[in-house]
Amino acid sequence: MKCNEQQSGVSQADTVGFLLVPDFSMIAFTAAVEPLRLANHISGKELYRWVLLSPTGGVQRASNGIGVCVDHAIADAPPLSTVMVCSGIGGHWYEDRAMFSWMRRSAAQGIAFGALCTASHILARAGLLNGYRCTIHWENMAGFAETFPEIEATGELFTIDRNRFTCAGGTAATDMMLHLIAARHGEKLAMDIAEQLLHTKIRAGSIRQQEELQANPVLDHEDLHAAVAVMQANIEEPLDLLTLAAELGQSRRNLERLFRKYMNCSPAKYYLGLRMKRARQLLCQTRMSVMEVSISCGFISATHFSKCYRDHFGIAPRSDRQSQRHSPLAAAHEFAGLT
């Protein structure tokens, strides 16, 4: 799937292989494949073909428990123009050296590679993002940045860098595919597809992902939003309340009143919650030691960090790491606020 040329009268369809790994994101997968189907339907031509792949063939199960019967094991894959790797829960831990080798050989043959949801971890682990910009779901940004500090992760909805296409997952996969289709076959076709999908606006890749905080209507208050943004930008070296207030041009009293009115807690408690959330992401998505995680989240003492963590989550950091690795679905629900 070429993203830098627009052709008319294409004689040969682009063949896209969707490489599904265990616990892949069903919404990211379907959001990526449906625009291709509609491109063929609306144009009346076979502009795209797609095949489903997995490392060994058979049935691959999504994170929602639905099993999908793939067309080929990667060793038997037909000629491809693009491979879209789709992962989800646990994608940051996925290891398959044979699959990584196949990916590197395919890339060396000129096949383009994309990543849906957490699959930027997989592309990076396979060495396919060296020298490329990428993005990943906001929940995985901290872990990705710690694991691959040499790779620029943008935090955008999707990032297209030459023959590497990465997106944050969810409905961002649709926006990315529509941009790729527009670059290949024209903007009108992409807009017609979006209309069929009731996708009212094709979002630009450069849009920053909306984290929970930004999507929360309570945080629509400009001063509150600015305060939380400063907190998020200063996790490793937390600011004291006076410095935070000065940074925002607010008095300490006004800042405390703002948080108590809208968040029903003090600024310090909310700030600690953000640091704890980052700590849990790093514990569950990286191999950093508890001490390293504590330092990254602004704690000088691992003992104090462990106490704060236990008070916040009701479990010690090491125990939480072990339990969540053994139960990735429970971990995802916890991160998403479903438990």
C-alpha positions in Angstrom: 0.0 0.0 0.0 1.8 3.1 -1.3 1.1 6.3 0.5 2.9 8.8 -1.6 1.4 8.4 -5.0 -2.1 8.7 -6.6 -2.9 6.5 -9.5 -5.8 6.1 -11.9 -6.7 2.9 -13.7 -4.7 0.7 -11.3 -4.3 -2.7 -13.0 -3.2 -4.7 -10.0 -4.8 -4.7 -6.6 -2.8 -4.0 -3.5 -2.7 -7.0 -1.3 -2.7 -6.3 2.4 -1.8 -9.0 5.0 -3.3 -8.5 8.4 -1.0 -10.3 10.8 -3.0 -11.1 13.9 -1.2 -11.9 17.2 -2.9 -13.4 20.3 -5.4 -11.1 22.1 -5.4 -8.6 19.1 -7.7 -5.7 19.2 -10.9 -6.5 17.3 -12.0 -2.9 16.9 -8.6 -1.8 15.5 -8.6 -4.8 13.0 -12.2 -4.2 11.7 -11.7 -0.4 11.6 -8.7 -1.0 9.3 -10.2 -3.7 7.0 -13.6 -2.2 6.4 -12.3 0.9 4.5 -10.6 -1.5 2.1 -13.8 -3.4 1.5 -15.7 -0.2 0.9 -13.0 1.1 -1.4 -13.7 -1.9 -3.7 -17.5 -1.6 -3.3 -17.7 2.1 -4.1 -15.2 2.2 -6.9 -16.6 -1.0 -8.5 -13.0 -2.2 -8.9 -10.8 -4.6 -6.9 -8.4 -2.0 -5.6 -7.5 -4.0 -2.6 -7.2 -7.6 -1.5 -6.6 -8.7 2.0 -5.6 -11.9 3.7 -5.5 -12.8 7.4 -2.2 -14.2 8.7 -0.9 -15.5 12.0 2.5 -16.9 13.0 1.3 -20.6 12.7 -2.2 -20.4 11.0 -5.4 -21.8 12.4 -7.6 -19.7 14.7 -6.4 -16.5 16.4 -8.4 -15.2 19.3 -9.0 -11.5 19.8 -8.9 -9.8 23.2 -12.8 -9.9 23.3 -12.6 -13.7 23.1 -13.8 -14.0 19.5 -11.8 -16.5 17.4 -10.9 -15.6 13.8 -9.9 -18.3 11.3 -6.9 -16.9 9.4 -6.1 -17.7 5.8 -2.4 -18.5 6.1 0.5 -19.0 8.4 3.2 -16.4 7.7 5.4 -19.1 6.1 2.6 -19.7 3.5 1.7 -16.0 2.9 1.0 -15.0 -0.7 2.8 -12.0 -2.3 2.0 -8.9 -0.3 2.4 -5.2 -0.7 1.7 -4.3 2.9 1.6 -6.1 6.3 -0.5 -4.6 9.1 0.4 -6.1 12.4 -2.5 -6.1 14.8 -2.1 -6.6 18.5 -3.8 -5.5 21.7 -3.7 -6.6 25.3 -0.2 -7.8 26.1 1.3 -6.6 22.8 4.1 -5.0 24.7 5.3 -8.4 25.9 4.8 -10.3 22.7 7.9 -12.3 21.6 8.2 -14.5 18.5 11.7 -14.6 17.1 10.6 -16.6 14.0 7.9 -14.1 13.2 10.3 -11.2 13.8 12.7 -12.8 11.3 9.9 -13.2 8.8 9.0 -9.5 9.2 12.6 -8.4 8.7 12.9 -10.5 5.5 9.6 -9.1 4.2 10.6 -5.5 4.9 14.0 -6.1 3.1 11.9 -7.2 0.1 10.2 -3.8 0.0 7.0 -4.8 1.8 5.5 -1.9 3.8 4.6 -2.4 7.4 1.9 -1.0 9.6 1.0 -1.3 13.3 -2.5 -1.2 14.8 -3.0 -0.5 18.5 0.0 -1.8 20.6 1.7 -3.4 17.6 4.3 -0.6 17.4 6.0 -2.6 20.2 6.2 -5.6 17.9 7.5 -3.6 15.0 10.1 -2.0 17.3 11.1 -5.3 18.7 11.6 -6.7 15.2 13.8 -3.7 14.4 11.4 -2.2 11.8 11.1 1.2 13.4 14.8 2.1 13.6 15.0 5.5 12.1 11.2 5.9 11.8 8.7 8.0 13.7 5.7 6.1 15.1 2.8 6.3 17.5 1.0 4.0 19.9 -2.0 4.1 22.1 -1.6 6.8 24.8 -1.9 4.2 27.6 1.3 2.5 26.2 3.3 5.6 25.5 5.2 5.7 28.8 6.2 2.0 28.6 7.2 2.4 24.9 9.3 5.4 25.5 11.2 3.7 28.4 11.7 0.5 26.4 12.7 2.1 23.1 14.1 5.6 24.0 15.8 5.8 20.6 12.5 5.7 18.7 10.4 8.9 18.3 6.9 8.2 19.5 4.7 11.1 18.5 1.5 10.5 20.6 -0.5 11.3 17.5 -3.6 9.5 16.3 -1.6 8.0 13.5 1.8 8.5 12.0 2.8 7.8 8.4 6.6 7.8 7.9 7.5 6.6 4.4 6.6 2.9 4.4 5.7 2.6 8.0 2.2 3.3 9.2 1.3 3.2 12.9 -1.8 4.2 14.7 -3.1 4.4 18.2 -5.8 1.7 17.6 -9.5 2.0 18.0 -11.2 4.2 15.4 -7.9 5.9 14.6 -7.3 2.9 12.4 -10.1 4.0 10.2 -8.6 7.5 9.8 -5.2 6.1 9.0 -6.6 3.8 6.3 -8.7 6.6 4.8 -5.6 8.8 4.5 -3.7 5.9 2.8 -6.6 5.3 0.4 -6.8 9.0 -0.4 -3.1 9.2 -1.2 -3.4 6.1 -3.5 -6.8 6.7 -5.1 -7.9 10.2 -4.4 -9.7 12.2 -1.7 -13.1 11.8 -3.1 -13.1 8.0 -2.7 -11.9 8.4 0.9 -14.7 10.8 1.6 -17.2 8.5 0.1 -16.0 5.7 2.3 -16.1 7.9 5.4 -19.7 8.8 4.5 -20.7 5.1 4.2 -19.1 4.5 7.6 -20.9 7.4 9.2 -17.4 8.7 10.0 -18.4 12.4 9.9 -14.8 13.7 9.8 -11.6 12.2 8.6 -9.2 13.2 11.3 -5.6 14.3 10.6 -2.9 12.1 11.9 -1.2 15.0 13.6 -4.1 15.3 16.1 -2.9 14.4 19.6 -4.6 11.5 21.3 -7.3 12.5 23.7 -6.4 11.0 27.1 -9.1 10.3 29.7 -8.5 13.7 31.2 -9.0 15.6 27.9 -12.2 13.6 27.1 -13.7 14.3 30.6 -16.2 17.1 30.3 -15.5 18.1 33.9 -12.0 19.0 32.8 -13.2 21.4 30.2 -12.4 24.2 32.6 -9.4 25.9 31.1 -7.4 26.5 34.3 -8.0 22.9 35.5 -7.0 21.5 32.2 -3.8 23.6 32.2 -3.0 22.5 35.7 -3.4 18.8 34.9 -1.3 19.2 31.7 1.5 20.7 33.8 1.3 17.8 36.3 1.4 15.2 33.5 4.5 16.9 32.1 6.3 16.8 35.4 5.9 13.2 36.7 9.6 12.3 37.1 10.3 15.5 39.0 7.0 16.6 40.6 6.4 20.2 41.3 5.4 21.4 44.8 2.0 23.1 45.0 3.5 26.7 45.2 5.7 26.1 42.1 2.7 24.6 40.3 0.5 27.5 41.1 3.2 30.0 40.0 3.7 28.1 36.8 0.0 28.6 36.1 -0.2 32.2 37.3 -2.6 31.1 40.0 -2.6 31.5 43.8 -2.2 28.3 45.8 -5.6 28.9 47.4 -7.3 29.3 44.0 -5.7 26.1 42.8 -6.9 24.1 45.8 -10.4 25.6 45.4 -10.5 24.6 41.7 -9.6 21.0 42.4 -11.9 20.6 45.3 -14.8 22.0 43.4 -14.4 20.0 40.2 -12.3 16.9 41.3 -13.5 16.6 44.9 -9.9 16.2 46.0 -6.8 18.3 46.7 -4.3 19.1 43.9 -1.7 17.0 45.7 -4.0 13.9 45.8 -4.8 14.2 42.1 -1.1 14.7 41.3 -0.2 11.5 43.2 -2.9 9.6 41.4 -1.4 10.6 38.0 2.0 9.4 39.3 0.5 6.1 40.5 -1.2 5.6 37.1 2.2 6.1 35.3 3.9 3.8 37.8 1.4 1.0 37.1 1.8 1.4 33.3 5.6 1.1 33.7 5.4 -1.9 36.0 3.1 -3.8 33.7 4.5 -2.7 30.3 8.3 -2.7 30.9 11.0 -4.7 32.6 12.0 -1.8 34.8 12.8 -2.6 38.4 10.5 -1.3 41.1 13.3 1.1 42.1 13.6 2.4 38.5 9.8 2.8 38.3 9.8 4.7 41.6 12.5 7.1 40.4 10.7 7.6 37.0 7.5 8.6 38.9 9.2 11.1 41.3 9.9 9.0 44.4 13.4 9.0 45.9 12.6 6.0 48.2 11.4 2.7 46.9 9.9 2.1 50.4 7.8 5.2 50.2 6.8 4.4 46.7 5.7 0.9 47.7 3.6 2.3 50.6 1.9 4.9 48.3 1.3 2.3 45.7 -0.2 -0.1 48.2 -2.4 2.7 49.7 -3.6 3.6 46.2 -4.2 0.2 44.6 -4.5 -2.0 47.6 -1.6 -4.2 46.5 2.2 -4.1 46.6 4.0 -3.2 43.3 5.7 -6.6 42.8 2.5 -8.5 43.6 0.5 -6.3 41.2 3.1 -6.8 38.4 2.9 -10.6 38.8 -0.9 -10.7 38.9 -1.4 -8.5 35.9 1.1 -10.4 33.7 -0.8 -13.5 34.5 -4.2 -11.9 33.8 -3.8 -9.4 31.0 -7.5 -9.0 30.5 -8.0 -8.0 34.1 -5.1 -5.6 33.7 -6.7 -4.0 30.7 -10.0 -3.6 32.5 -8.2 -2.0 35.5 -6.4 0.5 33.2 -9.6 1.3 31.5 -11.4 1.9 34.8 -13.8 -1.0 34.3 -13.1 -2.6 37.6 
